[in-house]
Amino acid sequence: MFLSVFDMFKVGVGPSSSHTMGPMVAAARFLDRLRASPFHAHGLRASLHGSLAFTGVGHATDRATILGLAGFEPATYDAEKAEETLASIRATKTIHAPGLRPLRFDPGSDLLFDFGPALPQHANGMILRATDAQGDVILQETYYSIGGGFVLTGDELAEAGSGKAKAPSGVPYPFDTAEQMLAMAATSGLSIAQMKRANELTFRTAAELDQGIARIWQVMKDCIDRGMARDGILPGGLKVRRRAKGIHDALMAERGMNMAPPHVINDWMSLYAMAVNEENAAGGQVVTAPTNGAAGVVPAVIRYWLDHVPGASITRLGDFMLTAAAVGGLVKHNASISGAECGCQAEVGSAAAMAAAGFAAVLGGTPEQVENAAEIALEHHLGMTCDPVKGLVQVPCIERNGLGAIKAVSAASLALRGDGVHLVSLDVCIETMRQTGRDMHEKYKETSLGGLAVNVPNC
């Protein structure tokens, strides 16, 4: 099994990797099929199913689908141009996609939110169709947004076996489980980051790897900085006020005061995470880590490490992110990183496990201690539901990232106080998360039909 660090950390746009980025990516893939088709399409239709329907408006799934069909992609998203394009499509009921003839598309009638049963293979399903001049379907494809911006067609998902890659990956350390990862580390004498780096170098040069990691961190850091500088009300109708700037201003004013209690460091970690997720909620540029809904945890722990921990060095950034990506890959391969599939344990829980592993690694942890850190962080998110109020990635998502960062740091610290020997393995914890997600009622899995979503007033 091999998932690149650039699969786990992708530059994209908020508010959701599965509900915003995924549909945009799916639409771009459908355009590629249209360009390769011998038939000339005259119109487009789209239907959203399962969680994509129930929380689609709050997650901007409708906007993302339309923009994807117009040629927009997450990594190069231009917000100003997107607004102009949406206004034009609504006015003309026509999409002008690059490399294709003008296509009829009326957002009011050609984009359907299907609130019936979900499509059979995943909770996040969508069907895209191209029609001829008479309105008959000439091309159709079903796509599933399986979390973290990953998209598979129905055939691809069936072939993959719920996302598990069985084919040999061709990398020197192809671990499928944490047990295999630790065994390979023991045999090779390498750290988890060193093994992950060797795997990455199968597909790219060292310079490309290092430059890519540096760019990912720069986007994360810029996102934190923007979030700490902006105030106002987040979009969506809940009238949630941005808090990161106010917290940052207060913390800066308190710096140098001898009376500040030690627990204030938790406020710094929460601040960094909340800054990211407020930007995500506003539709800004973020990095999936491993998802948008959990995008604040990993950058918050990295920022805490670099700015507050003595001896921290940016030269170890690669070790942090490669270790985190290795753990994230194990979770995705053996369970899920999708809130619609397994609840928020799969998003913030996975992110906390990744951050804890990376933090333990740069603090000198052994592979066994790193695995222990990831397990502790994930274990104490087990059972966490995904119940966003009004379908928006705001409440409880923003604060939840702050607490996820704090748990990640605590988990790494606990693991480093031990020798790596522990009762519950990371593999067992990941499998427990998968089973818990399978048994969790659908209303607690990103449908906004239960939990806080129905007990908190939506206006």
Protein Blocks (a to p, Z undefined) as FASTA:
>chain_A
ZZdfklmpccdddfbfklmmmmmmmmmmmmmmmmmpmbdcfbdcdddehjllmmmmmnom
mmmmmmmmnopafklccfklmmmmmmmmmmnopacdehiacddddfklmpccdfbdcdfk
bmbdcddddddfkopafbdcddddeeghiacdfklmmmnonoiafbdehiablcfbfklm
mmmmmmnopafklmmmmmmmmmocfklmmmmmmmmmmmmmmmmmmmmmpgcjdehhjopa
cfklmmmmmmmmmgopakbcfklmmmmmmmmmmmmmmmmmnopacdddfbfklmmmmmmm
mmmmmmmmghiafklmmmmmmmmmmmmmmmmmmmcfcfklnojmlmmmmmmmmmmmmmmm
mnopafklmmmmmmmmmmmmgoiacddehhiafbfmlmmmmmmmmmmmmmmmmmmmmnoi
afbdfklmmmmmmmmmmmpcfklnonopgcjllmpccZZ
